[in-house]
Amino acid sequence: MNYIYEGKYSSDEFENIVLEITGSEIDIIFPLPEGGSSFRAGDFRFNFGDFDAEYNHLHFTVENTIKAAGLFLPQDTSQRIDELISVGDSEKTTETKRLSEIIEKFMYPAGRELFSLEIIAHKISGEIIEIAALQIIDGLPVESHVIYAVISQDETIFAAGKWYFGNLENRYTMPLLDSVNILFKAFEADGAFLSGDAVFLGMELIYSVVWHESSRFYLIPSWKLSFSDGTELIYNTLTGNRI
């Protein structure tokens, strides 16, 4: 059974996240021009925005290491993710499990019940390993929560993407719509598109983030419908409304 979870995400949480991950006192805090905050704690730098986090371990002279390996980290890491090699179910080996443990050790040093990740793509360039991973909560991927990370010598030296670091404060059990009823709702709302030329490829159960206050949100189980033209339609299982 999947539940509806409630969590909190605000600037009040950022300092605690940095302290938990680094174990270091924060040296500098300053606002970012595009919004959010930047923190420096010893050798660590973090930038936080709306469900975004960027981390760089300066101690390992990351920029020189990455340049030596011929890597380029663009501002938009989605471009880099597209260049990685997909990892299919048959390719998930002891090595991908080891890489997952390295990233999880960085992301959740104190541990997080229900939280894990799934590596979906990677690339090895000498001692540098690049990975793309989905955030998994209660067994389901969280919509658009993908992180790009660089590992060197079994340490996370760079990570950027959309991720939730906090705890889930409440859990609710409510009647949720199954896949058949979601399809009925989808045809009611988007029948013209569903009856069009795009071929329906399949549907996947995920978690969607729905804000209900400025700093509080729900994780709601939702069905994501995928089509041959690249369109993805997401409907929450609580009301059947499209997100």
C-alpha positions as CSV (number, residue, x, y, z in Angstrom):
1,M,0.0,0.0,0.0
2,N,1.2,3.5,-0.8
3,Y,0.4,6.4,1.4
4,I,0.1,10.2,1.1
5,Y,3.0,11.8,3.0
6,E,3.4,15.4,4.2
7,G,6.8,17.1,4.5
8,K,8.3,20.5,5.0
9,Y,10.9,22.3,2.8
10,S,12.0,25.8,3.5
11,S,15.2,27.9,4.1
12,D,14.9,27.0,7.8
13,E,15.9,23.5,6.9
14,F,19.0,24.3,4.8
15,E,21.3,24.9,7.7
16,N,20.4,21.6,9.3
17,I,20.9,19.7,6.0
18,V,24.4,21.2,5.6
19,L,25.3,20.3,9.2
20,E,24.1,16.8,8.9
21,I,26.0,16.1,5.6
22,T,29.3,17.8,6.4
23,G,29.5,17.6,10.2
24,S,31.2,21.1,9.9
25,E,30.2,24.5,11.2
26,I,28.9,26.9,8.6
27,D,31.4,29.6,7.7
28,I,29.4,31.7,5.2
29,I,25.8,32.1,4.2
30,F,24.7,34.4,1.4
31,P,21.7,34.8,-0.9
32,L,21.9,33.7,-4.5
33,P,20.9,36.2,-7.3
34,E,18.3,33.7,-8.7
35,G,16.8,33.0,-5.3
36,G,17.8,30.5,-2.6
37,S,20.9,30.4,-0.4
38,S,24.5,29.4,-0.7
39,F,26.4,27.9,2.2
40,R,30.1,27.2,2.8
41,A,31.1,24.8,5.5
42,G,34.8,23.9,5.6
43,D,35.6,22.3,2.2
44,F,32.0,22.0,1.2
45,R,29.8,24.4,-0.8
46,F,26.0,24.0,-1.1
47,N,23.5,26.0,-3.2
48,F,19.8,25.6,-2.4
49,G,16.8,26.7,-4.3
50,D,13.3,25.2,-4.8
51,F,13.9,21.5,-4.2
52,D,17.3,22.0,-5.8
53,A,20.7,21.3,-4.2
54,E,24.2,21.6,-5.6
55,Y,27.2,20.2,-3.7
56,N,30.9,20.5,-4.3
57,H,33.7,19.0,-2.2
58,L,36.4,21.6,-2.9
59,H,39.0,19.6,-0.9
60,F,39.5,17.2,-3.8
61,T,40.3,20.0,-6.2
62,V,37.4,18.8,-8.2
63,E,37.7,21.2,-11.2
64,N,41.3,20.0,-11.9
65,T,40.3,16.4,-11.6
66,I,37.3,16.8,-13.9
67,K,39.3,18.7,-16.5
68,A,42.1,16.1,-16.4
69,A,39.4,13.4,-17.2
70,G,38.1,15.5,-20.1
71,L,34.8,16.2,-18.4
72,F,32.7,19.4,-18.7
73,L,30.0,20.1,-16.1
74,P,27.4,22.5,-17.7
75,Q,25.2,24.8,-15.8
76,D,22.2,22.6,-16.9
77,T,23.2,19.1,-15.8
78,S,20.3,17.6,-17.7
79,Q,22.5,18.0,-20.7
80,R,25.2,15.9,-19.0
81,I,22.6,13.2,-18.0
82,D,21.6,12.8,-21.6
83,E,25.2,11.8,-22.5
84,L,25.3,9.0,-19.9
85,I,24.7,5.4,-20.7
86,S,21.3,4.0,-19.5
87,V,21.3,1.3,-17.0
88,G,18.7,-1.4,-17.7
89,D,17.3,-3.8,-15.1
90,S,19.6,-6.6,-16.5
91,E,22.7,-4.3,-16.0
92,K,22.1,-3.5,-12.4
93,T,25.0,-5.3,-10.8
94,T,27.0,-5.3,-7.6
95,E,28.9,-2.3,-9.0
96,T,25.7,-0.2,-9.4
97,K,24.7,-1.2,-5.9
98,R,28.1,0.0,-4.6
99,L,27.7,3.3,-6.4
100,S,24.2,3.7,-4.9
101,E,25.6,3.1,-1.4
102,I,28.2,5.8,-2.0
103,I,25.6,8.4,-3.1
104,E,23.2,7.4,-0.3
105,K,25.9,7.8,2.3
106,F,26.3,11.3,1.1
107,M,22.6,12.1,0.7
108,Y,21.4,10.5,3.9
109,P,24.4,10.2,6.4
110,A,22.1,9.8,9.3
111,G,19.8,7.4,7.3
112,R,16.3,8.0,6.1
113,E,13.5,5.5,6.5
114,L,11.6,5.0,3.3
115,F,14.2,6.9,1.3
116,S,16.5,5.4,-1.4
117,L,17.7,6.0,-4.9
118,E,17.9,4.2,-8.2
119,I,20.8,4.7,-10.7
120,I,19.4,5.0,-14.2
121,A,22.5,6.0,-16.1
122,H,26.3,6.2,-15.6
123,K,29.6,6.7,-17.4
124,I,33.1,5.7,-16.3
125,S,36.1,7.9,-17.3
126,G,39.2,6.6,-15.5
127,E,38.8,7.3,-11.8
128,I,35.7,9.5,-12.5
129,I,32.3,8.0,-12.4
130,E,29.2,10.0,-13.4
131,I,25.8,8.8,-12.5
132,A,22.2,9.9,-12.8
133,A,19.8,8.7,-10.1
134,L,16.1,8.9,-9.3
135,Q,14.9,9.7,-5.7
136,I,12.8,6.8,-4.4
137,I,10.4,7.2,-1.5
138,D,8.4,4.3,-0.2
139,G,9.3,2.3,-3.3
140,L,8.2,4.9,-5.9
141,P,10.2,7.4,-7.9
142,V,9.4,11.1,-7.1
143,E,8.4,12.9,-10.3
144,S,11.3,15.1,-11.7
145,H,13.6,14.3,-8.7
146,V,16.7,13.4,-10.5
147,I,20.3,14.0,-9.4
148,Y,23.5,14.1,-11.4
149,A,26.6,13.2,-9.3
150,V,30.3,12.6,-9.8
151,I,32.2,10.0,-7.8
152,S,35.9,9.9,-7.4
153,Q,37.8,7.4,-5.2
154,D,34.5,6.3,-3.6
155,E,33.6,9.8,-2.6
156,T,30.8,12.1,-3.9
157,I,32.6,15.1,-5.2
158,F,29.8,16.8,-7.1
159,A,26.0,16.5,-7.1
160,A,23.3,18.7,-8.6
161,G,19.6,18.2,-9.2
162,K,16.2,18.2,-7.6
163,W,16.1,16.2,-4.3
164,Y,14.3,16.2,-1.0
165,F,16.6,15.9,2.0
166,G,14.2,16.5,4.9
167,N,12.0,14.1,6.9
168,L,8.4,13.2,6.1
169,E,6.4,14.4,9.1
170,N,3.0,12.8,8.6
171,R,1.5,9.9,6.8
172,Y,-2.2,9.6,5.7
173,T,-4.2,6.6,4.6
174,M,-7.0,7.5,2.1
175,P,-8.9,5.8,-0.6
176,L,-6.9,6.2,-3.8
177,L,-7.9,5.6,-7.5
178,D,-6.5,2.5,-9.2
179,S,-5.1,2.5,-12.8
180,V,-8.5,1.7,-14.4
181,N,-10.3,4.6,-12.7
182,I,-7.4,6.9,-13.5
183,L,-7.8,6.1,-17.2
184,F,-11.5,6.9,-17.0
185,K,-10.6,10.3,-15.4
186,A,-7.9,10.9,-18.1
187,F,-10.5,10.4,-20.9
188,E,-12.9,12.8,-19.1
189,A,-10.2,15.5,-18.9
190,D,-8.0,14.9,-21.9
191,G,-10.1,12.7,-24.2
192,A,-9.3,14.7,-27.3
193,F,-5.5,14.2,-26.9
194,L,-5.9,10.5,-25.9
195,S,-7.9,9.9,-29.0
196,G,-5.4,11.6,-31.2
197,D,-2.4,10.3,-33.2
198,A,0.0,9.8,-30.2
199,V,0.4,6.1,-29.3
200,F,-0.1,5.3,-25.6
201,L,3.1,3.5,-24.4
202,G,2.2,2.7,-20.8
203,M,1.7,4.1,-17.3
204,E,3.8,4.2,-14.2
205,L,2.9,4.8,-10.5
206,I,5.0,7.6,-9.0
207,Y,4.9,10.2,-6.3
208,S,4.0,13.8,-7.2
209,V,4.8,16.9,-5.1
210,V,1.8,19.0,-4.4
211,W,2.3,22.2,-2.3
212,H,-0.4,23.2,0.1
213,E,1.4,26.0,2.0
214,S,4.5,28.1,1.2
215,S,6.8,25.6,2.9
216,R,4.7,22.4,3.2
217,F,3.8,19.8,0.6
218,Y,2.2,16.5,0.1
219,L,3.7,13.5,-1.8
220,I,0.7,12.0,-3.5
221,P,0.8,8.7,-5.5
222,S,0.0,9.5,-9.1
223,W,-0.1,7.7,-12.4
224,K,2.1,9.0,-15.2
225,L,0.9,8.2,-18.7
226,S,3.5,8.2,-21.5
227,F,3.0,8.6,-25.2
228,S,5.0,8.1,-28.4
229,D,5.3,11.9,-29.1
230,G,7.1,12.4,-25.8
231,T,4.0,13.7,-23.9
232,E,3.6,12.7,-20.3
233,L,0.3,13.2,-18.4
234,I,0.2,12.8,-14.7
235,Y,-3.0,12.3,-12.6
236,N,-3.0,12.1,-8.8
237,T,-4.8,9.1,-7.3
238,L,-6.6,11.1,-4.7
239,T,-8.9,13.1,-7.0
240,G,-7.9,11.9,-10.5
241,N,-7.0,15.5,-11.4
242,R,-4.2,16.1,-13.8
243,I,-1.1,17.6,-12.2
